[in-house]
Amino acid sequence: MTITKQRKQQLIGEFRRKDDDTGSPEVQIAILTSRINALTEHLRSHAKDFACRRSLLMLVSRRRRLLDYLKRVNPQSYLDILGRLQIRK
């Protein structure tokens, strides 16, 4: 249920602000969204996996905090990332 190293590098390359950027809020949100999507698919077939459900809720709340921060600091980037990742608000 974790993402592969190649997928993570692809997400970093796609959402980074500059060449050596790996930890900006946009990159973190993209990686969390990928993990959230994988866990959501897992829970569709394993409905009683409560440890996974707890992990999913923690990831969603972490992504929510990052999105709130991004909205406060850079509203245009916030709107861009919502559109690119197809996250509803």
PDB file of N, CA, C and O in Angstrom:
ATOM      1  N   MET A   1       0.810  -1.194   0.000  1.00  0.00           N
ATOM      2  CA  MET A   1       0.000   0.000   0.000  1.00  0.00           C
ATOM      3  C   MET A   1       0.855   1.261   0.000  1.00  0.00           C
ATOM      4  O   MET A   1       0.336   2.377  -0.021  1.00  0.00           O
ATOM      5  N   THR A   2       2.151   1.073   0.023  1.00  0.00           N
ATOM      6  CA  THR A   2       3.023   2.234  -0.108  1.00  0.00           C
ATOM      7  C   THR A   2       3.277   2.484  -1.581  1.00  0.00           C
ATOM      8  O   THR A   2       3.016   1.621  -2.420  1.00  0.00           O
ATOM      9  N   ILE A   3       3.779   3.650  -1.890  1.00  0.00           N
ATOM     10  CA  ILE A   3       4.057   3.947  -3.283  1.00  0.00           C
ATOM     11  C   ILE A   3       5.496   3.570  -3.598  1.00  0.00           C
ATOM     12  O   ILE A   3       6.358   3.586  -2.719  1.00  0.00           O
ATOM     13  N   THR A   4       5.746   3.233  -4.840  1.00  0.00           N
ATOM     14  CA  THR A   4       7.085   2.814  -5.240  1.00  0.00           C
ATOM     15  C   THR A   4       8.012   4.013  -5.338  1.00  0.00           C
ATOM     16  O   THR A   4       7.573   5.161  -5.408  1.00  0.00           O
ATOM     17  N   LYS A   5       9.289   3.720  -5.340  1.00  0.00           N
ATOM     18  CA  LYS A   5      10.297   4.772  -5.425  1.00  0.00           C
ATOM     19  C   LYS A   5      10.169   5.534  -6.743  1.00  0.00           C
ATOM     20  O   LYS A   5      10.322   6.755  -6.774  1.00  0.00           O
ATOM     21  N   GLN A   6       9.890   4.815  -7.827  1.00  0.00           N
ATOM     22  CA  GLN A   6       9.740   5.461  -9.134  1.00  0.00           C
ATOM     23  C   GLN A   6       8.527   6.379  -9.155  1.00  0.00           C
ATOM     24  O   GLN A   6       8.594   7.486  -9.691  1.00  0.00           O
ATOM     25  N   ARG A   7       7.417   5.929  -8.575  1.00  0.00           N
ATOM     26  CA  ARG A   7       6.200   6.759  -8.546  1.00  0.00           C
ATOM     27  C   ARG A   7       6.431   8.012  -7.710  1.00  0.00           C
ATOM     28  O   ARG A   7       5.961   9.094  -8.062  1.00  0.00           O
ATOM     29  N   LYS A   8       7.157   7.864  -6.598  1.00  0.00           N
ATOM     30  CA  LYS A   8       7.438   9.007  -5.751  1.00  0.00           C
ATOM     31  C   LYS A   8       8.325  10.014  -6.489  1.00  0.00           C
ATOM     32  O   LYS A   8       8.084  11.219  -6.416  1.00  0.00           O
ATOM     33  N   GLN A   9       9.343   9.530  -7.194  1.00  0.00           N
ATOM     34  CA  GLN A   9      10.210  10.421  -7.969  1.00  0.00           C
ATOM     35  C   GLN A   9       9.426  11.113  -9.081  1.00  0.00           C
ATOM     36  O   GLN A   9       9.672  12.280  -9.386  1.00  0.00           O
ATOM     37  N   GLN A  10       8.491  10.398  -9.681  1.00  0.00           N
ATOM     38  CA  GLN A  10       7.649  10.985 -10.720  1.00  0.00           C
ATOM     39  C   GLN A  10       6.791  12.115 -10.148  1.00  0.00           C
ATOM     40  O   GLN A  10       6.664  13.172 -10.766  1.00  0.00           O
ATOM     41  N   LEU A  11       6.207  11.897  -8.981  1.00  0.00           N
ATOM     42  CA  LEU A  11       5.382  12.921  -8.343  1.00  0.00           C
ATOM     43  C   LEU A  11       6.224  14.133  -7.952  1.00  0.00           C
ATOM     44  O   LEU A  11       5.789  15.273  -8.115  1.00  0.00           O
ATOM     45  N   ILE A  12       7.426  13.886  -7.437  1.00  0.00           N
ATOM     46  CA  ILE A  12       8.313  14.989  -7.070  1.00  0.00           C
ATOM     47  C   ILE A  12       8.662  15.800  -8.305  1.00  0.00           C
ATOM     48  O   ILE A  12       8.639  17.030  -8.268  1.00  0.00           O
ATOM     49  N   GLY A  13       8.984  15.121  -9.398  1.00  0.00           N
ATOM     50  CA  GLY A  13       9.321  15.817 -10.634  1.00  0.00           C
ATOM     51  C   GLY A  13       8.169  16.628 -11.192  1.00  0.00           C
ATOM     52  O   GLY A  13       8.378  17.686 -11.786  1.00  0.00           O
ATOM     53  N   GLU A  14       6.968  16.141 -11.004  1.00  0.00           N
ATOM     54  CA  GLU A  14       5.795  16.803 -11.560  1.00  0.00           C
ATOM     55  C   GLU A  14       5.339  18.010 -10.740  1.00  0.00           C
ATOM     56  O   GLU A  14       4.844  18.985 -11.306  1.00  0.00           O
ATOM     57  N   PHE A  15       5.499  17.958  -9.413  1.00  0.00           N
ATOM     58  CA  PHE A  15       4.936  18.997  -8.548  1.00  0.00           C
ATOM     59  C   PHE A  15       5.964  19.900  -7.884  1.00  0.00           C
ATOM     60  O   PHE A  15       5.588  20.783  -7.113  1.00  0.00           O
ATOM     61  N   ARG A  16       7.232  19.709  -8.154  1.00  0.00           N
ATOM     62  CA  ARG A  16       8.247  20.524  -7.486  1.00  0.00           C
ATOM     63  C   ARG A  16       8.243  21.954  -7.986  1.00  0.00           C
ATOM     64  O   ARG A  16       7.825  22.241  -9.108  1.00  0.00           O
ATOM     65  N   ARG A  17       8.722  22.852  -7.122  1.00  0.00           N
ATOM     66  CA  ARG A  17       8.787  24.272  -7.463  1.00  0.00           C
ATOM     67  C   ARG A  17      10.055  24.606  -8.227  1.00  0.00           C
ATOM     68  O   ARG A  17      10.037  25.422  -9.148  1.00  0.00           O
ATOM     69  N   LYS A  18      11.166  23.968  -7.838  1.00  0.00           N
ATOM     70  CA  LYS A  18      12.446  24.202  -8.510  1.00  0.00           C
ATOM     71  C   LYS A  18      13.192  22.876  -8.585  1.00  0.00           C
ATOM     72  O   LYS A  18      12.678  21.856  -8.126  1.00  0.00           O
ATOM     73  N   ASP A  19      14.383  22.871  -9.149  1.00  0.00           N
ATOM     74  CA  ASP A  19      15.084  21.619  -9.445  1.00  0.00           C
ATOM     75  C   ASP A  19      15.404  20.763  -8.226  1.00  0.00           C
ATOM     76  O   ASP A  19      15.293  19.539  -8.301  1.00  0.00           O
ATOM     77  N   ASP A  20      15.794  21.360  -7.116  1.00  0.00           N
ATOM     78  CA  ASP A  20      16.186  20.566  -5.955  1.00  0.00           C
ATOM     79  C   ASP A  20      15.099  20.490  -4.880  1.00  0.00           C
ATOM     80  O   ASP A  20      15.393  20.221  -3.715  1.00  0.00           O
ATOM     81  N   ASP A  21      13.865  20.724  -5.265  1.00  0.00           N
ATOM     82  CA  ASP A  21      12.743  20.744  -4.330  1.00  0.00           C
ATOM     83  C   ASP A  21      12.192  19.337  -4.122  1.00  0.00           C
ATOM     84  O   ASP A  21      11.815  18.669  -5.085  1.00  0.00           O
ATOM     85  N   THR A  22      12.143  18.887  -2.878  1.00  0.00           N
ATOM     86  CA  THR A  22      11.519  17.595  -2.577  1.00  0.00           C
ATOM     87  C   THR A  22      10.520  17.681  -1.427  1.00  0.00           C
ATOM     88  O   THR A  22       9.796  16.717  -1.177  1.00  0.00           O
ATOM     89  N   GLY A  23      10.463  18.807  -0.724  1.00  0.00           N
ATOM     90  CA  GLY A  23       9.627  18.864   0.465  1.00  0.00           C
ATOM     91  C   GLY A  23       8.636  19.995   0.509  1.00  0.00           C
ATOM     92  O   GLY A  23       8.098  20.290   1.576  1.00  0.00           O
ATOM     93  N   SER A  24       8.370  20.644  -0.616  1.00  0.00           N
ATOM     94  CA  SER A  24       7.401  21.731  -0.613  1.00  0.00           C
ATOM     95  C   SER A  24       6.006  21.170  -0.331  1.00  0.00           C
ATOM     96  O   SER A  24       5.770  19.979  -0.531  1.00  0.00           O
ATOM     97  N   PRO A  25       5.090  22.005   0.124  1.00  0.00           N
ATOM     98  CA  PRO A  25       3.742  21.514   0.416  1.00  0.00           C
ATOM     99  C   PRO A  25       3.076  20.859  -0.797  1.00  0.00           C
ATOM    100  O   PRO A  25       2.332  19.891  -0.644  1.00  0.00           O
ATOM    101  N   GLU A  26       3.335  21.374  -1.989  1.00  0.00           N
ATOM    102  CA  GLU A  26       2.730  20.794  -3.184  1.00  0.00           C
ATOM    103  C   GLU A  26       3.180  19.349  -3.384  1.00  0.00           C
ATOM    104  O   GLU A  26       2.368  18.478  -3.697  1.00  0.00           O
ATOM    105  N   VAL A  27       4.473  19.099  -3.204  1.00  0.00           N
ATOM    106  CA  VAL A  27       5.014  17.746  -3.361  1.00  0.00           C
ATOM    107  C   VAL A  27       4.456  16.830  -2.279  1.00  0.00           C
ATOM    108  O   VAL A  27       4.055  15.701  -2.564  1.00  0.00           O
ATOM    109  N   GLN A  28       4.428  17.307  -1.045  1.00  0.00           N
ATOM    110  CA  GLN A  28       3.909  16.491   0.052  1.00  0.00           C
ATOM    111  C   GLN A  28       2.443  16.146  -0.160  1.00  0.00           C
ATOM    112  O   GLN A  28       2.023  15.019   0.101  1.00  0.00           O
ATOM    113  N   ILE A  29       1.663  17.112  -0.633  1.00  0.00           N
ATOM    114  CA  ILE A  29       0.238  16.876  -0.886  1.00  0.00           C
ATOM    115  C   ILE A  29       0.063  15.851  -2.000  1.00  0.00           C
ATOM    116  O   ILE A  29      -0.813  14.990  -1.913  1.00  0.00           O
ATOM    117  N   ALA A  30       0.878  15.930  -3.038  1.00  0.00           N
ATOM    118  CA  ALA A  30       0.780  14.978  -4.145  1.00  0.00           C
ATOM    119  C   ALA A  30       1.113  13.560  -3.679  1.00  0.00           C
ATOM    120  O   ALA A  30       0.429  12.608  -4.057  1.00  0.00           O
ATOM    121  N   ILE A  31       2.151  13.415  -2.866  1.00  0.00           N
ATOM    122  CA  ILE A  31       2.528  12.090  -2.365  1.00  0.00           C
ATOM    123  C   ILE A  31       1.447  11.545  -1.439  1.00  0.00           C
ATOM    124  O   ILE A  31       1.089  10.371  -1.526  1.00  0.00           O
ATOM    125  N   LEU A  32       0.928  12.386  -0.560  1.00  0.00           N
ATOM    126  CA  LEU A  32      -0.144  11.941   0.334  1.00  0.00           C
ATOM    127  C   LEU A  32      -1.389  11.537  -0.450  1.00  0.00           C
ATOM    128  O   LEU A  32      -2.050  10.559  -0.101  1.00  0.00           O
ATOM    129  N   THR A  33      -1.709  12.271  -1.493  1.00  0.00           N
ATOM    130  CA  THR A  33      -2.881  11.939  -2.303  1.00  0.00           C
ATOM    131  C   THR A  33      -2.714  10.585  -2.976  1.00  0.00           C
ATOM    132  O   THR A  33      -3.670   9.814  -3.066  1.00  0.00           O
ATOM    133  N   SER A  34      -1.518  10.293  -3.445  1.00  0.00           N
ATOM    134  CA  SER A  34      -1.257   8.992  -4.050  1.00  0.00           C
ATOM    135  C   SER A  34      -1.438   7.870  -3.029  1.00  0.00           C
ATOM    136  O   SER A  34      -2.038   6.840  -3.336  1.00  0.00           O
ATOM    137  N   ARG A  35      -0.926   8.068  -1.831  1.00  0.00           N
ATOM    138  CA  ARG A  35      -1.082   7.063  -0.779  1.00  0.00           C
ATOM    139  C   ARG A  35      -2.537   6.916  -0.357  1.00  0.00           C
ATOM    140  O   ARG A  35      -3.005   5.806  -0.103  1.00  0.00           O
ATOM    141  N   ILE A  36      -3.251   8.031  -0.282  1.00  0.00           N
ATOM    142  CA  ILE A  36      -4.670   8.003   0.095  1.00  0.00           C
ATOM    143  C   ILE A  36      -5.480   7.223  -0.936  1.00  0.00           C
ATOM    144  O   ILE A  36      -6.351   6.431  -0.577  1.00  0.00           O
ATOM    145  N   ASN A  37      -5.193   7.447  -2.209  1.00  0.00           N
ATOM    146  CA  ASN A  37      -5.913   6.720  -3.263  1.00  0.00           C
ATOM    147  C   ASN A  37      -5.652   5.220  -3.183  1.00  0.00           C
ATOM    148  O   ASN A  37      -6.567   4.421  -3.385  1.00  0.00           O
ATOM    149  N   ALA A  38      -4.415   4.829  -2.891  1.00  0.00           N
ATOM    150  CA  ALA A  38      -4.086   3.405  -2.774  1.00  0.00           C
ATOM    151  C   ALA A  38      -4.808   2.770  -1.583  1.00  0.00           C
ATOM    152  O   ALA A  38      -5.341   1.666  -1.694  1.00  0.00           O
ATOM    153  N   LEU A  39      -4.825   3.470  -0.447  1.00  0.00           N
ATOM    154  CA  LEU A  39      -5.508   2.929   0.725  1.00  0.00           C
ATOM    155  C   LEU A  39      -7.020   2.864   0.518  1.00  0.00           C
ATOM    156  O   LEU A  39      -7.676   1.946   1.011  1.00  0.00           O
ATOM    157  N   THR A  40      -7.568   3.823  -0.200  1.00  0.00           N
ATOM    158  CA  THR A  40      -8.998   3.807  -0.481  1.00  0.00           C
ATOM    159  C   THR A  40      -9.373   2.587  -1.314  1.00  0.00           C
ATOM    160  O   THR A  40     -10.385   1.936  -1.055  1.00  0.00           O
ATOM    161  N   GLU A  41      -8.553   2.283  -2.313  1.00  0.00           N
ATOM    162  CA  GLU A  41      -8.801   1.090  -3.126  1.00  0.00           C
ATOM    163  C   GLU A  41      -8.693  -0.173  -2.279  1.00  0.00           C
ATOM    164  O   GLU A  41      -9.495  -1.093  -2.440  1.00  0.00           O
ATOM    165  N   HIS A  42      -7.723  -0.231  -1.389  1.00  0.00           N
ATOM    166  CA  HIS A  42      -7.557  -1.390  -0.515  1.00  0.00           C
ATOM    167  C   HIS A  42      -8.789  -1.574   0.371  1.00  0.00           C
ATOM    168  O   HIS A  42      -9.260  -2.694   0.564  1.00  0.00           O
ATOM    169  N   LEU A  43      -9.305  -0.473   0.904  1.00  0.00           N
ATOM    170  CA  LEU A  43     -10.447  -0.569   1.808  1.00  0.00           C
ATOM    171  C   LEU A  43     -11.739  -0.951   1.099  1.00  0.00           C
ATOM    172  O   LEU A  43     -12.675  -1.443   1.729  1.00  0.00           O
ATOM    173  N   ARG A  44     -11.790  -0.726  -0.198  1.00  0.00           N
ATOM    174  CA  ARG A  44     -12.995  -1.154  -0.931  1.00  0.00           C
ATOM    175  C   ARG A  44     -13.133  -2.669  -0.926  1.00  0.00           C
ATOM    176  O   ARG A  44     -14.249  -3.189  -0.898  1.00  0.00           O
ATOM    177  N   SER A  45     -12.016  -3.380  -0.952  1.00  0.00           N
ATOM    178  CA  SER A  45     -12.093  -4.837  -0.958  1.00  0.00           C
ATOM    179  C   SER A  45     -11.869  -5.453   0.427  1.00  0.00           C
ATOM    180  O   SER A  45     -12.192  -6.622   0.638  1.00  0.00           O
ATOM    181  N   HIS A  46     -11.319  -4.681   1.374  1.00  0.00           N
ATOM    182  CA  HIS A  46     -11.081  -5.163   2.735  1.00  0.00           C
ATOM    183  C   HIS A  46     -11.739  -4.202   3.725  1.00  0.00           C
ATOM    184  O   HIS A  46     -11.064  -3.414   4.387  1.00  0.00           O
ATOM    185  N   ALA A  47     -13.036  -4.280   3.812  1.00  0.00           N
ATOM    186  CA  ALA A  47     -13.808  -3.297   4.576  1.00  0.00           C
ATOM    187  C   ALA A  47     -13.538  -3.354   6.076  1.00  0.00           C
ATOM    188  O   ALA A  47     -13.753  -2.361   6.771  1.00  0.00           O
ATOM    189  N   LYS A  48     -13.079  -4.479   6.588  1.00  0.00           N
ATOM    190  CA  LYS A  48     -12.892  -4.605   8.036  1.00  0.00           C
ATOM    191  C   LYS A  48     -11.451  -4.403   8.481  1.00  0.00           C
ATOM    192  O   LYS A  48     -11.099  -4.747   9.609  1.00  0.00           O
ATOM    193  N   ASP A  49     -10.627  -3.855   7.621  1.00  0.00           N
ATOM    194  CA  ASP A  49      -9.234  -3.569   7.968  1.00  0.00           C
ATOM    195  C   ASP A  49      -9.185  -2.224   8.697  1.00  0.00           C
ATOM    196  O   ASP A  49      -8.982  -1.176   8.084  1.00  0.00           O
ATOM    197  N   PHE A  50      -9.373  -2.277  10.002  1.00  0.00           N
ATOM    198  CA  PHE A  50      -9.509  -1.052  10.780  1.00  0.00           C
ATOM    199  C   PHE A  50      -8.184  -0.338  11.000  1.00  0.00           C
ATOM    200  O   PHE A  50      -8.167   0.881  11.169  1.00  0.00           O
ATOM    201  N   ALA A  51      -7.092  -1.057  11.001  1.00  0.00           N
ATOM    202  CA  ALA A  51      -5.779  -0.411  11.107  1.00  0.00           C
ATOM    203  C   ALA A  51      -5.509   0.419   9.859  1.00  0.00           C
ATOM    204  O   ALA A  51      -4.967   1.522   9.941  1.00  0.00           O
ATOM    205  N   CYS A  52      -5.883  -0.105   8.729  1.00  0.00           N
ATOM    206  CA  CYS A  52      -5.735   0.620   7.473  1.00  0.00           C
ATOM    207  C   CYS A  52      -6.651   1.843   7.456  1.00  0.00           C
ATOM    208  O   CYS A  52      -6.262   2.906   6.973  1.00  0.00           O
ATOM    209  N   ARG A  53      -7.839   1.694   7.970  1.00  0.00           N
ATOM    210  CA  ARG A  53      -8.780   2.812   8.024  1.00  0.00           C
ATOM    211  C   ARG A  53      -8.233   3.938   8.900  1.00  0.00           C
ATOM    212  O   ARG A  53      -8.370   5.114   8.561  1.00  0.00           O
ATOM    213  N   ARG A  54      -7.620   3.581  10.015  1.00  0.00           N
ATOM    214  CA  ARG A  54      -7.027   4.580  10.896  1.00  0.00           C
ATOM    215  C   ARG A  54      -5.876   5.294  10.198  1.00  0.00           C
ATOM    216  O   ARG A  54      -5.739   6.512  10.306  1.00  0.00           O
ATOM    217  N   SER A  55      -5.052   4.538   9.484  1.00  0.00           N
ATOM    218  CA  SER A  55      -3.949   5.139   8.725  1.00  0.00           C
ATOM    219  C   SER A  55      -4.476   6.093   7.670  1.00  0.00           C
ATOM    220  O   SER A  55      -3.920   7.172   7.461  1.00  0.00           O
ATOM    221  N   LEU A  56      -5.547   5.692   7.010  1.00  0.00           N
ATOM    222  CA  LEU A  56      -6.142   6.543   5.982  1.00  0.00           C
ATOM    223  C   LEU A  56      -6.629   7.855   6.589  1.00  0.00           C
ATOM    224  O   LEU A  56      -6.406   8.923   6.017  1.00  0.00           O
ATOM    225  N   LEU A  57      -7.281   7.785   7.728  1.00  0.00           N
ATOM    226  CA  LEU A  57      -7.773   8.996   8.379  1.00  0.00           C
ATOM    227  C   LEU A  57      -6.634   9.917   8.804  1.00  0.00           C
ATOM    228  O   LEU A  57      -6.759  11.139   8.719  1.00  0.00           O
ATOM    229  N   MET A  58      -5.532   9.341   9.259  1.00  0.00           N
ATOM    230  CA  MET A  58      -4.380  10.159   9.635  1.00  0.00           C
ATOM    231  C   MET A  58      -3.775  10.847   8.416  1.00  0.00           C
ATOM    232  O   MET A  58      -3.393  12.015   8.489  1.00  0.00           O
ATOM    233  N   LEU A  59      -3.685  10.126   7.291  1.00  0.00           N
ATOM    234  CA  LEU A  59      -3.136  10.721   6.069  1.00  0.00           C
ATOM    235  C   LEU A  59      -4.040  11.840   5.552  1.00  0.00           C
ATOM    236  O   LEU A  59      -3.554  12.879   5.104  1.00  0.00           O
ATOM    237  N   VAL A  60      -5.342  11.626   5.614  1.00  0.00           N
ATOM    238  CA  VAL A  60      -6.282  12.644   5.145  1.00  0.00           C
ATOM    239  C   VAL A  60      -6.179  13.900   6.000  1.00  0.00           C
ATOM    240  O   VAL A  60      -6.221  15.013   5.476  1.00  0.00           O
ATOM    241  N   SER A  61      -6.045  13.730   7.311  1.00  0.00           N
ATOM    242  CA  SER A  61      -5.947  14.917   8.166  1.00  0.00           C
ATOM    243  C   SER A  61      -4.612  15.632   7.970  1.00  0.00           C
ATOM    244  O   SER A  61      -4.557  16.859   8.057  1.00  0.00           O
ATOM    245  N   ARG A  62      -3.534  14.888   7.705  1.00  0.00           N
ATOM    246  CA  ARG A  62      -2.248  15.522   7.430  1.00  0.00           C
ATOM    247  C   ARG A  62      -2.314  16.313   6.126  1.00  0.00           C
ATOM    248  O   ARG A  62      -1.795  17.426   6.039  1.00  0.00           O
ATOM    249  N   ARG A  63      -2.959  15.728   5.112  1.00  0.00           N
ATOM    250  CA  ARG A  63      -3.112  16.432   3.840  1.00  0.00           C
ATOM    251  C   ARG A  63      -3.988  17.673   4.009  1.00  0.00           C
ATOM    252  O   ARG A  63      -3.730  18.706   3.392  1.00  0.00           O
ATOM    253  N   ARG A  64      -5.018  17.571   4.842  1.00  0.00           N
ATOM    254  CA  ARG A  64      -5.895  18.711   5.094  1.00  0.00           C
ATOM    255  C   ARG A  64      -5.120  19.869   5.732  1.00  0.00           C
ATOM    256  O   ARG A  64      -5.304  21.026   5.352  1.00  0.00           O
ATOM    257  N   ARG A  65      -4.259  19.556   6.698  1.00  0.00           N
ATOM    258  CA  ARG A  65      -3.444  20.600   7.331  1.00  0.00           C
ATOM    259  C   ARG A  65      -2.509  21.260   6.330  1.00  0.00           C
ATOM    260  O   ARG A  65      -2.340  22.479   6.342  1.00  0.00           O
ATOM    261  N   LEU A  66      -1.903  20.455   5.463  1.00  0.00           N
ATOM    262  CA  LEU A  66      -1.016  21.022   4.443  1.00  0.00           C
ATOM    263  C   LEU A  66      -1.794  21.894   3.456  1.00  0.00           C
ATOM    264  O   LEU A  66      -1.310  22.946   3.038  1.00  0.00           O
ATOM    265  N   LEU A  67      -2.993  21.457   3.088  1.00  0.00           N
ATOM    266  CA  LEU A  67      -3.818  22.254   2.175  1.00  0.00           C
ATOM    267  C   LEU A  67      -4.246  23.567   2.829  1.00  0.00           C
ATOM    268  O   LEU A  67      -4.267  24.607   2.171  1.00  0.00           O
ATOM    269  N   ASP A  68      -4.585  23.527   4.106  1.00  0.00           N
ATOM    270  CA  ASP A  68      -4.945  24.756   4.810  1.00  0.00           C
ATOM    271  C   ASP A  68      -3.769  25.723   4.862  1.00  0.00           C
ATOM    272  O   ASP A  68      -3.942  26.928   4.675  1.00  0.00           O
ATOM    273  N   TYR A  69      -2.577  25.197   5.115  1.00  0.00           N
ATOM    274  CA  TYR A  69      -1.377  26.032   5.132  1.00  0.00           C
ATOM    275  C   TYR A  69      -1.140  26.653   3.757  1.00  0.00           C
ATOM    276  O   TYR A  69      -0.863  27.847   3.649  1.00  0.00           O
ATOM    277  N   LEU A  70      -1.249  25.845   2.718  1.00  0.00           N
ATOM    278  CA  LEU A  70      -1.014  26.340   1.366  1.00  0.00           C
ATOM    279  C   LEU A  70      -2.047  27.396   0.981  1.00  0.00           C
ATOM    280  O   LEU A  70      -1.714  28.370   0.306  1.00  0.00           O
ATOM    281  N   LYS A  71      -3.278  27.210   1.399  1.00  0.00           N
ATOM    282  CA  LYS A  71      -4.328  28.193   1.120  1.00  0.00           C
ATOM    283  C   LYS A  71      -4.036  29.521   1.802  1.00  0.00           C
ATOM    284  O   LYS A  71      -4.298  30.585   1.241  1.00  0.00           O
ATOM    285  N   ARG A  72      -3.496  29.458   3.005  1.00  0.00           N
ATOM    286  CA  ARG A  72      -3.169  30.662   3.756  1.00  0.00           C
ATOM    287  C   ARG A  72      -1.956  31.388   3.150  1.00  0.00           C
ATOM    288  O   ARG A  72      -1.947  32.616   3.067  1.00  0.00           O
ATOM    289  N   VAL A  73      -0.951  30.639   2.735  1.00  0.00           N
ATOM    290  CA  VAL A  73       0.307  31.224   2.273  1.00  0.00           C
ATOM    291  C   VAL A  73       0.258  31.598   0.796  1.00  0.00           C
ATOM    292  O   VAL A  73       0.713  32.675   0.413  1.00  0.00           O
ATOM    293  N   ASN A  74      -0.296  30.706  -0.044  1.00  0.00           N
ATOM    294  CA  ASN A  74      -0.285  30.920  -1.491  1.00  0.00           C
ATOM    295  C   ASN A  74      -1.610  30.429  -2.090  1.00  0.00           C
ATOM    296  O   ASN A  74      -1.696  29.287  -2.543  1.00  0.00           O
ATOM    297  N   PRO A  75      -2.637  31.280  -2.094  1.00  0.00           N
ATOM    298  CA  PRO A  75      -3.964  30.833  -2.553  1.00  0.00           C
ATOM    299  C   PRO A  75      -3.999  30.338  -4.000  1.00  0.00           C
ATOM    300  O   PRO A  75      -4.751  29.415  -4.313  1.00  0.00           O
ATOM    301  N   GLN A  76      -3.209  30.926  -4.870  1.00  0.00           N
ATOM    302  CA  GLN A  76      -3.217  30.500  -6.275  1.00  0.00           C
ATOM    303  C   GLN A  76      -2.647  29.091  -6.423  1.00  0.00           C
ATOM    304  O   GLN A  76      -3.182  28.277  -7.175  1.00  0.00           O
ATOM    305  N   SER A  77      -1.574  28.809  -5.712  1.00  0.00           N
ATOM    306  CA  SER A  77      -0.988  27.466  -5.739  1.00  0.00           C
ATOM    307  C   SER A  77      -1.965  26.445  -5.159  1.00  0.00           C
ATOM    308  O   SER A  77      -2.036  25.309  -5.629  1.00  0.00           O
ATOM    309  N   TYR A  78      -2.708  26.850  -4.149  1.00  0.00           N
ATOM    310  CA  TYR A  78      -3.728  25.992  -3.544  1.00  0.00           C
ATOM    311  C   TYR A  78      -4.778  25.598  -4.578  1.00  0.00           C
ATOM    312  O   TYR A  78      -5.129  24.425  -4.698  1.00  0.00           O
ATOM    313  N   LEU A  79      -5.271  26.575  -5.316  1.00  0.00           N
ATOM    314  CA  LEU A  79      -6.278  26.284  -6.342  1.00  0.00           C
ATOM    315  C   LEU A  79      -5.709  25.426  -7.459  1.00  0.00           C
ATOM    316  O   LEU A  79      -6.397  24.548  -7.981  1.00  0.00           O
ATOM    317  N   ASP A  80      -4.452  25.673  -7.832  1.00  0.00           N
ATOM    318  CA  ASP A  80      -3.812  24.878  -8.879  1.00  0.00           C
ATOM    319  C   ASP A  80      -3.688  23.415  -8.477  1.00  0.00           C
ATOM    320  O   ASP A  80      -3.987  22.516  -9.262  1.00  0.00           O
ATOM    321  N   ILE A  81      -3.250  23.190  -7.257  1.00  0.00           N
ATOM    322  CA  ILE A  81      -3.038  21.808  -6.826  1.00  0.00           C
ATOM    323  C   ILE A  81      -4.366  21.070  -6.650  1.00  0.00           C
ATOM    324  O   ILE A  81      -4.437  19.866  -6.895  1.00  0.00           O
ATOM    325  N   LEU A  82      -5.415  21.774  -6.230  1.00  0.00           N
ATOM    326  CA  LEU A  82      -6.744  21.140  -6.151  1.00  0.00           C
ATOM    327  C   LEU A  82      -7.195  20.670  -7.527  1.00  0.00           C
ATOM    328  O   LEU A  82      -7.750  19.581  -7.671  1.00  0.00           O
ATOM    329  N   GLY A  83      -6.954  21.495  -8.528  1.00  0.00           N
ATOM    330  CA  GLY A  83      -7.337  21.129  -9.880  1.00  0.00           C
ATOM    331  C   GLY A  83      -6.498  20.003 -10.455  1.00  0.00           C
ATOM    332  O   GLY A  83      -7.028  19.094 -11.094  1.00  0.00           O
ATOM    333  N   ARG A  84      -5.184  20.059 -10.230  1.00  0.00           N
ATOM    334  CA  ARG A  84      -4.302  19.054 -10.802  1.00  0.00           C
ATOM    335  C   ARG A  84      -4.490  17.675 -10.179  1.00  0.00           C
ATOM    336  O   ARG A  84      -4.376  16.658 -10.864  1.00  0.00           O
ATOM    337  N   LEU A  85      -4.778  17.644  -8.887  1.00  0.00           N
ATOM    338  CA  LEU A  85      -4.956  16.366  -8.200  1.00  0.00           C
ATOM    339  C   LEU A  85      -6.418  15.939  -8.127  1.00  0.00           C
ATOM    340  O   LEU A  85      -6.726  14.857  -7.627  1.00  0.00           O
ATOM    341  N   GLN A  86      -7.300  16.765  -8.613  1.00  0.00           N
ATOM    342  CA  GLN A  86      -8.744  16.491  -8.608  1.00  0.00           C
ATOM    343  C   GLN A  86      -9.250  16.214  -7.192  1.00  0.00           C
ATOM    344  O   GLN A  86      -9.957  15.239  -6.941  1.00  0.00           O
ATOM    345  N   ILE A  87      -8.865  17.103  -6.280  1.00  0.00           N
ATOM    346  CA  ILE A  87      -9.324  17.024  -4.899  1.00  0.00           C
ATOM    347  C   ILE A  87     -10.502  17.974  -4.777  1.00  0.00           C
ATOM    348  O   ILE A  87     -10.428  19.118  -5.224  1.00  0.00           O
ATOM    349  N   ARG A  88     -11.574  17.512  -4.183  1.00  0.00           N
ATOM    350  CA  ARG A  88     -12.719  18.405  -4.021  1.00  0.00           C
ATOM    351  C   ARG A  88     -12.605  19.149  -2.720  1.00  0.00           C
ATOM    352  O   ARG A  88     -12.065  18.630  -1.744  1.00  0.00           O
ATOM    353  N   LYS A  89     -13.101  20.340  -2.700  1.00  0.00           N
ATOM    354  CA  LYS A  89     -13.064  21.161  -1.489  1.00  0.00           C
ATOM    355  C   LYS A  89     -14.445  21.625  -1.172  1.00  0.00           C
ATOM    356  O   LYS A  89     -14.648  22.334  -0.187  1.00  0.00           O
TER     357      LYS A  89
END
